[in-house]
Structure formats: C-alpha cells, structure tokens
Amino acid sequence: MNLSDVKDAFPILKQLENGQPLVYLDSGATAQTPVSVIDTIARYYREENANVHRGVYGLSERATDAYEGARSKVRRFLNAASDKEIIFVRGTTEAINLVAQTWGRRHLKAGDEVVITEMEHHSNIVPWQLLREELGIKLVVVPMTDDGEIRLADFEACLTSKTQLVSVVHMSNALGTINPVADMVQAAKKVGAKVLLDGAQAVPHMSVDVRALDCDFYAFSGHKLYGPTGIGVLYGKEALLDAMPPYQAGGDMIYSVTFDKTEYNVLPYKFEAGTPNISGAIGLGAAIDFVESIGLDTIAAYEHELLTYATRQLQTIDGLRIIGTAPNKGGVISFIVEGTHPHDMATLMDQDGIALRASHHCAMPVMQHFDVPATLRASFGVYNTHEDIDRLVAAVEEARTMLV
C-alpha cells in the first residue's frame, strides 16, 4: 500500500466533526482502524464464529485455526522464537500485571529492587507499588533530564546486586522519547536482572525484534497498532513463562482437574483462562498484515518527517512550549500554551474538527517533573498528513487568540 492511499483505508476519517473534516491526532490513546481489520472481524462473526480449542466440528476448527494463525503472526512480527512465547491478554496493562502477579510474586522478596524510570505510564508504576506493599520490595526510579531523556549513565547508576527486574517504557506516551532499550537490557543483564519492556507506543512506529533486544518480557496493545480494543500481547521467554504459575484459573488453562489436584495446560494456554477474545486476536492479526503491507521502516520514516514538520511549525506560535525535546523521539509532541489551560485549548480546537488529547496522559510523574498539570498532545498515525498539521497549527493559533 502506498502512503498516499493510506488515509482512504480508514472510513472514520471521512466524516465531519463539528462541520469540519476530522483531523485525528490522538493515535497515542488509540489508533483508528483500517477497513481491512473491520472487514476481517465482521467476516469472522459472519462465517467463523465459534469457541476455540473445544469443538471437533468444522466451524470451531476454523475459528481455532484463525485464532492460532493470529498468534503465529504476532510471533513473526516480534521475531519471537516460538508461538508458546505469545500470550494473548487484554492489553499492555494486563500484560504488566501478569508479570507482576506471577513472576513477581514467585521471584521477588523483601529488599529486592525493581527499576523503572520517571517517564513510565501509571500501568508500569502501580503494579510494582502493589508488590512493594505486599512483599516489601524497593522501587528504584531512574530520573529523566529536562529534555525528557533517560541518560544511560543515570540508568546504570540505579542498577545494583539487588536489582531483580528492570521494567521500562520503550517509547514514552507523554513525551515521545524513544529510550535506548538495547543498551539498557545489556546493562541490566550484567547485574543478573530480568527486563520487561512496555512497548505500547513503540510497536506502531518501529520494528521490534525481541530476540535481538534480548528482553525477557515485551508487552503491547492491539488498539494502538490499528487493531481492535481489548486485545494485547505479552511476549515472554519460554523458559521463564514455563516456570511461572498461572495468572487466572478457569477453562482452557488446565490439562486435568479433580477435586484433589489440577494439572495445568502447556504454554501459551496456561495463561489464557476462559474463552479468549477470539475476534480481537484475529483482528490484531489483520492489523499486523496492514502495517506490514506498508512496512514499519516506511512508517517510521514518514512519521519522523511529520514530527519534524509539526515541531518546526508549532515553535512559531507565541507562548507555545514543547514538553519533551529529546533528540530521539517517535510521533508524539506534547506542548502547553502560556496563559491557557490545555483542557480549554482542546475544547476550542474540537470545534475546528481537531481531535487531540489534553491530559496528564496517565503519566502524572512526568507532569510533576515539568511542573504542569497537563499538556496538549498530538500523536501521529500513518494516516496523518502535512495538511493535518497545518490545520492543527491554525487551530492552536485561533484558540490562543481567544483565550489569552
């Protein structure tokens, strides 16, 4: 698919919002869904809907084939070694909680250290705080610079012989910063720590190779990758997953059950209790087909061009300050306008058909670092254009004029 044709693949982007053509700049919250994914999900319900792994009739077998086919696509997408290493979950949040509640409870004890960074999403802070309250572990926070960057030296200084786990974001949702995760994984391995990477924002924007990174766990959400909501992935090295206890109990995660004893199923089913989100997984597979039809390297280059253009244009506006100016960023730009509140700005810009986020972005410590209550955030998808950015800049100017 050519980039010039991409926007036409998204039906929702053809509608008007408050009488204006919709400019969608909130892909960091959830990306829009291409018609190929919508049609795949609709076709599943029209032609293949049945429960998986249970029936011996043709319809169930076809549903199972489609569901497991999606797992294989995810495995190839991440370059994992085996389908057994791909666990379907509801999203990144559940994936991190799964690791905390299974690997964490099994391996961590009082005094052990878990290292995160100052730029984490709440979903990579609170699960470890819960374990801290329960087990007495120590949470070590790597500081970020005023550019919104994690210096490798600062990270390495936080690693000790007590570090058991490093859990860090690959790309910041609030700032767009892309962390040097390959170097961070290598440093963590030197002290014997396991590494979990939060890839929710990274996977839509760049190629990810979990074997090249040598991370132990990698988590992402389908809806930020042009797929449906309610589906996500936890990648884990097979030996680690195999040694972890189940996360939830129910159907499909067992091999045999008596009132005296339950024998658990093999990977990956041990972690997928109950009827899974079948259509969601199949839709995620279609979303991977979509991004691979364009090419992640092509997407990354195009979004970098959009980010550069948007940064340059926004910097021409009086009183506008960009929050997060690290040299290595993905397609996210946060900013504030002096004398205005981000929520007021976003409400006015909505009247011009501009949809962008005004919030703490579930990253309150980031807001506290920059001493702001919230920011405006434009986050780009492959469907955005230079014309979208021109309309964004015009809407910011208009809103600022009304409020200041």
N, C-alpha and C positions, 0 to 999 in steps of 0.2 A: 504494500500500500504506500502511495506517495503522501508526503506530509500535506500537500495542498488539498488532498481529498479527505484528510482525517476528520475535519470538523463535520463533514456531511454524514459521517458514520454515527453521530450522536444525535438522536431525534430530539432530545430535551433542549438542545442548544438552538433549535429552530424557533422556539417560542418567544413571545414578547413578555417582558416583565415591566409592569407599570407603563405599558405602551412603548417600551424601548426594547430593541433586540437584547437578549440576555447576554451579559458578559460574565462568565463563571470563573471566579478566581479563588475558589475555596477547595481546591483538589487536595490540599493537605488534610482537610477534615474528611472529605470523601470525594473520590473521583467520580465523574459521570460514567455512564455505562454505554458502550457501543451496541449497535443493533445486533451485531453477531452474538454477543453474550445474551442479550434479551431473547433472541430467537432460539438460542440453544436451550435456555431454561424453559421457554414455552414449549419447545419440541419435546423436552423430557416429560413435562406434565401431559402433553397430548399423546405421546407414543410409548413412553418407557416407565411411567411412574409405578414403582413397586418397592417394597423394602429390600435391602441388600443383605447378602450373606445368609439369608434364611430360607428362601424359596428354591425349589428344584424345578419350578416351571420356567418357561422361556422368558416371560416378562421380567421376572426377578433376576434371572441370569443376565439379561441385557442391561438392567439397571446396575447390577454389580459390576459388569464389565465397564460401563461408563464411569462409575464411581472410582474404581481402581485404575482406570485409564487416566483419570484426572490426577491421581496420586503419582503415577509414573511421570506425567508432565511436570509436576512440581519437582520431582526428584531430578529430572533433566535440567529444569530451569535453574536449580540451585547447584547443580553438579554434585548432588549427594551420592554416596556410594550404593545405597540400596533403598528400595521402596519402604523397607522396615523403619527407615530413619525419618519418615514423613508422617507426622501425626496431625490429623485434621482437628482443629479447635474452632472456637467462635471468633477468635481474633488475637491480636498481639497481647492484649491484656490477659486473656485466659492462658496463653502460652507461657507468659512470665510467671503467672500464679501457679501453673502446673509445675514448673521447675522449682519454685519456692516451696510448694507444699509437698513435693515428693523428694527430689534430690536434696533440697534444703533441710527438710526435717530428718532425712536419713543421714546426712553427712555433716551438718553443722552443729556445733556445741558452744556453750558459753565461752566468750573470749575470742572466738573465730571472727575474722574480718571479711566483710563483703564490701567491695569497692564499686561506687557509682560515680557519676560526675554531677556537677552543678547544673547541667543543662538537661537533665532527664525529665521525661514526661512523668506525671504522677503514677502511671501504671508501672514504672520502674523504680519507684521510691517506696510507695505504701506497702507492697508485698514484703519488702525486706524489713520495714518498720514493724510489721505484724510479727515476723520471725524474731526480731530484736526483743519485742515484748515477751514472746513466748520462750525463747531459748537463751536470751542474754548475749546474742552476738553483737558485734560492733559494726556500725555502718560508717564507712570512711568515704568522704565526699571530695573528689578532685575539683579544685577551684578552676574557674574559667577566667580568661582575660576580659578586659573591657571591650575587646573586639568580638567576644563571643567565641573564643577558641580554647581548646584544651591543648596546652603545651605538653609534649611527650615527657619532658623532664619533670613537670609537676605530677604527671600521672605516675611515673616510675618512683617518685619520692613517696607515693602513698602505698606502694607495694611492700609488704613485709613477709616474714616467715609465717605470720598468722593469716595471711590472705588466702582464703579458700575459694573465693569466687569473685570474678570481675563481671559486672553486668552494666553495659554501657550502650548508649544510643549510637547507631551508625551515622544517621543524619538527623539533626535537630529539627523538630516540628515547629519550634518557635522562632528559630534564627536561620535555619537552612544550612548551618555549619556541617560539613562532612568531616567526621573525625578520622584520624589516621589509624583505623582499627587493625590493619595488618600488623603495624608496629606495636600496637597496644597488646594484641594477642601474643606476640613473641615475647614481650616483656613480662606478661602475666605468666607465661609458661616457665620462665626462668625461676619463679618462686613457687612453681607447682600448683598454680591456681587454675581452676576451670573458668571458661569465658562464655558468657551469654551476650549475644548482640541483638539489640532491638532494631530490627530492620523495617519497621512500619513505613517510614518515609523514604528509605533508601531503595527498596526493590522497584518502585515505579520509575526510577530515574537513572539507574545504573545496573550494569551486570554484577551479579553476586555469585561468587564461587566459594562455597563453604569449605571445600577441601583445600583450596589454595589459601584461604584465610586461616584454616586450622582452628576455627572456633568450635566449641563443644556444643553450643546451642545457638539457633538463629530463629527469630520469631518475626512473622509479618501478617498483615491483614489483607483479605481479598478485596475489600471495597476501596482501598487506596490504589489498587492495581487494576482499576477499571472493571472489577468483578462485583459480585453481589455482597451485601452486608451479611453478617452472621457466619462468616467462614474465614478461617485463617489457618496458619500453619506453624507448628513447632517442628523445626529440624533438630535432631539430636544424634550424636554419635551412637551407633548401635549398642556398643558395649555399655555405655552409660545408661541408655534407656532400658536395656535389658535388666540392669541391676536395680532400677528404680521401682518402688511399689506403685500400684495403680493410683490414679488421681480420683476417680469416681468409680462406683460399683453399680453393676446392672447387667442387662443383656449384652451379648456380643463380646464382652471383655473377659468372659470365662470360658474354660475348656470343660470343666465338670463341676457340679455343685451337689453336695449332700448337706445334711444338717450338721455334720461334723466338720466338713472341710470343703474349701473351694480351691480349685486349681485354675490359675489364670491363663488366659489366651496368650498367644505369641504376639510379638510386635507386628504391626503397629496397633493391633486391635485391643491390646491390654489397656490402652489409654483412650479408647473410643466407646465408652459405655452408652448403651441405649441406641435408639435409631439416630444415625448421624444426619447432618444437614446434606442430604444427597444432592439435591438440586444446586445447593450452594457450591459444593465441591466441583460438580460438573460445570457450573458457570465460571468458577475460578479457572478451570482448565481452558475454557473458551477465552477467558481474559488473557491467559498466557499466550494462547495462539495469536490473539490480537497484537499484543506488544511485540511478539517475535516476528509478526508479519511486517512490522516497521523496522525493528532492530533496536535493541537498547542502546547501542552506541550512537545510532542516529538520533534517538530520543534525547540522550544526554547532551549531545552537541547542540541540538535545536533549543532545548530548554536553557542551556547556558547562554546562548545568544539572546533569548528572551530576557533572562535575568540581567544580563549586561545592559541591554537597552532600557529595561524598566528602571534599573538603578540610576542610570545616567539621566533619564527624563524626570524621575521623581526628585532628584537632587536639585533641579532647577526651581523647585517650589519654595517660596519664602517660609521659614519656620518649620520645615519638614526635617526630621532627624531619623535616619535609618538606624534601627536597633539590630546590631549583629553585622559586623563588617569583616568577618574572617575571609582570608583570600580563597579558601576552598569551600564553595557553597553550592547547594543544589537550588532548585527552582522555588525558593521561598524568600520573600522580602518582607520584613516587619518594619513598621515605622510609626511615628507619632507626629502630630502637627501641633506646634506650640499654641497654647491658648484654647485648645479644644479637647474634648474627651473622645476617645476612639469610638465609643458606642454612638455618640451623636453624629460623628462623621459617617459611620457605616449606615446609619438610618437614613441620612440625607442621600448618600450615594446609591442606596437601594432604589430611590425614586428615579434615578437615571439608568436603572437596569443593571447596576454593578453589584454582584454578589461576592463580598469578601468578608473575612472574619474579623470581628473586634472582640478581644477576649484576653484572658491570661493563658489561653491555649493549653490548659491542663499542665502548665509548667510554671507554677507560682514562684518557685525559687529563681527562675530566670527573670521574672518581673521584678522580684526583690533585688536582684543584683543590679539591675538598671534603674531601680527606684521609680518604676512606673506601675500604675495599677493594671494596665492593659496595653496592647498595641493593636494597630490595624495590621492585618497580614494578607498579602496577596500571594497565593501559592498556585503555581502553574501546572497545567497538564499539557499533554501533547496536542490538544485541540486549540490551545490559545494562540493568538496571533499578535503581530505588532499593532494592528488596529485595536485590539482589545486593550493593549497597554496605553495607547493614545487616549482611549475613552476613559480609562482609569485615571490618568493624569488630569484630564479635563474635569472629571467629577471631583477629584480631590481639590482642585483649584476652586471650583464652584462652591463646594461645601465650606472650605476655609473662608472664602469671602463672606459667606452668610453668617458664620459663627464668630469670626474674630472682629 
